[in-house]
Amino acid sequence: MTDDCVLYQAANGVATITLNRPGQRNAINPAVCDAMRAAFDQVEDDPEVRVAILTGAGALFCAGMDLKAFSQGAGDIILFGQYGFGGFVKRPRSKPVIAAVEGAAIAGGFELMLACEMVVAGASAQFALPEVRIGLIPGAGGAVRLPVSVPRVRANEILLTGKPFGAQEAADWGVINRVVPDGEALKSALEIASNIATNAPLAVKHTLALAQAAHAANDAAHWPENDMIITQIAQTADAAEGARAFIEKRPPVWQGK
């Protein structure tokens, strides 16, 4: 059994990167950010790898930022280290990444998923951007990417209520590609990845670059304001209270400052 917080495996042109903190709901801390950067360096540097899959060990994909690490002052490292949250959400990539989601993709976990090119999810998977419920904003891409991926009214409902929604709703709204039986998300993602890996690598690379261009322009326009706001919000009393309340498993007491 390995103690690595991120696992890397490559075979037949496909790399599988697994968030490996199941006891902590695969929450993102500074060590995970470092390991994710290293894993995707391998993806980019290995000419044999044509496509990657991002998944989570255990019962769920990812519950987002490790709030214990955040409450201990690691928020800046997690959010604003190289390539942004998880060492991934702002990363330039020349190879497609497919998210294989079981259980849940919550908060930053949802934003890791949004940064991928495709998503496959188990039938009982749940999704949410609940940051407003803990005094934060979806500052790792949720607030800037979701409104260009789904209808505005749906995006606003997801962002402003923080309420979870299911896999079939996610598919109907265009948030994910397909719903599969529970336990088969990785298998289905591997099937898609294998199809991509058999195609001409330069054609895939340049087609992906063209497909990314519109989203890249949107990201470039909005990331500076996004980062300024999340920096301000993370320093508020409400953000500190939200993290404490979550850790202590009690309702937060908001101060509005």
C-alpha positions in Angstrom: 0.0 0.0 0.0 1.5 3.3 -1.0 1.3 6.5 1.1 1.5 8.7 -2.0 -1.3 11.3 -2.0 -1.5 11.1 -5.9 -0.9 7.9 -7.8 0.3 7.8 -11.4 0.0 4.9 -13.8 0.5 4.8 -17.6 -0.3 2.1 -20.1 -1.3 1.9 -23.8 -1.1 5.6 -24.3 -3.3 6.5 -21.3 -2.1 7.9 -18.0 -4.4 7.5 -14.9 -3.9 10.0 -12.1 -5.6 9.1 -8.9 -6.2 11.5 -5.9 -5.3 9.2 -3.1 -6.4 10.6 0.3 -9.6 8.5 0.7 -9.6 9.0 4.4 -9.7 12.8 3.9 -12.3 12.6 1.0 -9.4 13.3 -1.4 -9.3 16.9 -0.2 -6.6 19.1 -1.7 -3.7 20.2 0.5 -0.3 21.6 -0.5 1.2 18.1 -0.9 -1.5 17.1 -3.4 -0.9 20.3 -5.4 2.8 19.4 -5.6 2.0 15.8 -6.6 -0.6 16.9 -9.2 1.9 19.2 -10.9 4.5 16.4 -11.0 1.9 13.9 -12.4 0.8 16.2 -15.2 4.4 17.1 -15.9 4.8 13.4 -16.7 1.8 13.4 -18.9 3.1 16.3 -20.9 6.7 15.0 -21.1 5.9 11.4 -22.0 5.5 11.1 -25.8 3.8 7.7 -25.3 1.0 9.2 -23.3 -1.8 10.6 -25.5 -4.6 11.2 -23.0 -5.0 11.3 -19.2 -7.7 10.3 -16.7 -8.2 12.1 -13.4 -10.1 10.1 -10.7 -10.3 9.6 -7.0 -9.5 6.7 -4.7 -12.2 5.4 -2.4 -15.8 6.5 -2.2 -15.7 9.8 -4.0 -13.8 11.9 -6.5 -12.8 15.0 -4.4 -14.4 17.1 -1.7 -12.4 20.2 -2.6 -9.9 22.1 -0.5 -8.7 20.6 2.7 -10.4 23.1 5.2 -8.1 22.1 8.0 -5.1 23.1 5.8 -6.9 26.3 4.9 -7.7 27.1 8.6 -4.0 26.6 9.3 -2.9 29.2 6.8 -2.3 27.1 3.7 -5.0 28.6 1.6 -2.7 30.8 -0.6 -0.5 27.8 -1.4 -3.5 25.7 -2.4 -5.3 28.3 -4.4 -2.5 30.4 -5.9 0.5 28.0 -6.3 1.8 27.2 -9.8 -1.2 26.4 -12.1 -3.8 27.4 -9.4 -5.9 25.1 -7.3 -4.6 21.6 -7.1 -1.7 22.5 -9.3 -4.2 21.9 -12.2 -7.1 24.3 -12.9 -5.0 26.9 -14.7 -2.5 24.5 -16.3 -1.8 24.8 -20.0 -2.2 21.3 -21.5 -1.6 19.8 -24.9 -3.3 16.5 -24.1 -6.9 15.9 -23.1 -7.9 14.9 -19.6 -11.1 12.9 -18.7 -12.5 13.1 -15.2 -13.9 9.8 -13.9 -16.2 10.7 -11.0 -17.6 8.3 -8.4 -19.4 9.4 -5.3 -19.1 13.2 -5.4 -17.2 16.1 -6.9 -17.8 18.9 -4.5 -16.4 22.5 -4.3 -12.8 22.4 -5.6 -13.4 18.8 -6.7 -16.1 20.1 -9.0 -13.7 22.8 -10.2 -11.0 20.2 -10.9 -13.6 18.3 -13.0 -14.6 21.5 -14.8 -11.0 22.0 -15.9 -11.0 18.6 -17.6 -12.1 18.1 -21.3 -14.6 15.4 -20.6 -16.4 13.9 -17.6 -17.9 10.4 -16.9 -19.8 9.9 -13.7 -21.4 7.0 -11.8 -25.2 7.1 -11.5 -25.3 8.1 -7.9 -22.6 10.8 -8.1 -23.4 14.2 -6.6 -22.1 17.6 -7.6 -22.0 20.9 -5.9 -20.3 24.3 -5.5 -21.2 24.9 -1.8 -18.6 27.6 -1.2 -21.2 30.3 -0.4 -22.3 28.1 2.5 -18.9 28.3 4.2 -18.2 31.9 3.5 -16.0 31.5 0.4 -16.5 31.8 -3.4 -16.0 29.1 -6.1 -12.6 30.7 -6.9 -10.9 27.8 -8.6 -12.8 28.2 -11.8 -16.4 27.5 -10.8 -17.6 31.1 -11.0 -15.9 31.9 -14.3 -16.2 28.5 -16.1 -19.6 27.2 -15.2 -21.6 30.2 -16.7 -20.0 29.5 -20.1 -20.6 25.8 -19.9 -24.3 25.7 -19.0 -27.2 28.1 -19.3 -26.9 31.2 -17.2 -29.9 30.5 -15.0 -28.6 27.0 -14.2 -25.1 28.3 -13.4 -26.6 30.9 -11.1 -28.7 28.3 -9.3 -25.7 26.0 -8.8 -23.4 28.9 -7.7 -25.7 30.9 -5.5 -27.6 28.1 -3.7 -24.7 25.8 -3.2 -27.2 22.9 -3.3 -26.0 19.5 -4.6 -27.4 17.9 -7.8 -27.2 14.5 -9.3 -25.5 12.8 -12.2 -28.5 12.7 -14.5 -29.2 16.4 -13.9 -25.5 17.1 -14.6 -25.8 15.2 -17.9 -29.0 16.9 -18.9 -27.5 20.4 -18.2 -24.3 19.6 -20.1 -22.0 19.6 -17.1 -20.9 16.0 -17.8 -20.7 13.7 -20.9 -22.3 10.5 -19.7 -23.7 8.7 -16.7 -22.7 5.0 -16.2 -23.6 2.4 -13.5 -21.9 3.1 -10.2 -18.3 1.7 -10.1 -17.9 1.9 -13.9 -16.8 5.5 -14.3 -13.1 4.7 -14.6 -13.8 1.8 -17.0 -15.9 4.1 -19.3 -13.3 6.8 -19.1 -10.7 4.3 -20.1 -12.8 3.3 -23.1 -13.0 6.9 -24.3 -9.3 7.5 -23.6 -8.4 4.4 -25.6 -10.3 5.7 -28.6 -8.5 9.0 -28.4 -5.1 7.3 -28.0 -5.5 5.5 -31.3 -6.0 8.7 -33.2 -3.2 10.8 -34.8 -1.4 12.5 -32.0 -0.7 15.8 -33.8 -4.3 16.0 -35.0 -5.5 15.4 -31.5 -3.1 18.0 -30.1 -4.1 20.8 -32.5 -7.8 20.0 -32.5 -7.7 20.2 -28.7 -5.9 23.6 -28.9 -8.6 25.0 -31.2 -11.3 23.6 -28.9 -9.6 25.2 -25.9 -9.2 28.6 -27.5 -12.6 30.1 -26.7 -12.5 28.9 -23.1 -8.9 30.2 -22.8 -10.0 33.7 -23.9 -12.7 33.6 -21.2 -10.3 32.4 -18.6 -7.8 35.1 -19.4 -10.4 37.8 -19.1 -11.7 36.7 -15.8 -8.9 35.1 -13.7 -7.4 38.3 -12.4 -10.7 39.6 -10.9 -11.5 36.0 -9.7 -8.2 35.8 -7.9 -8.5 39.3 -6.4 -12.0 38.5 -5.0 -11.1 35.1 -3.6 -8.0 36.6 -1.9 -10.3 39.2 -0.3 -13.0 36.8 0.7 -10.5 34.3 2.2 -9.3 36.9 4.6 -12.8 37.7 6.0 -14.2 36.7 9.4 -17.0 34.8 7.6 -14.5 32.7 5.7 -12.7 31.8 9.0 -16.0 31.1 10.7 -17.2 28.9 7.8 -14.1 26.7 8.0 -14.3 26.5 11.8 -18.0 25.6 11.6 -17.4 22.9 9.0 -14.6 21.3 11.0 -16.7 21.5 14.2 -19.8 20.2 12.5 -22.1 23.1 13.5 -24.0 25.8 11.7 -21.9 28.9 11.0 -22.7 32.2 12.6 -22.2 34.8 9.9 -21.0 38.3 10.7 -21.2 39.8 7.2 -17.6 40.8 7.3 
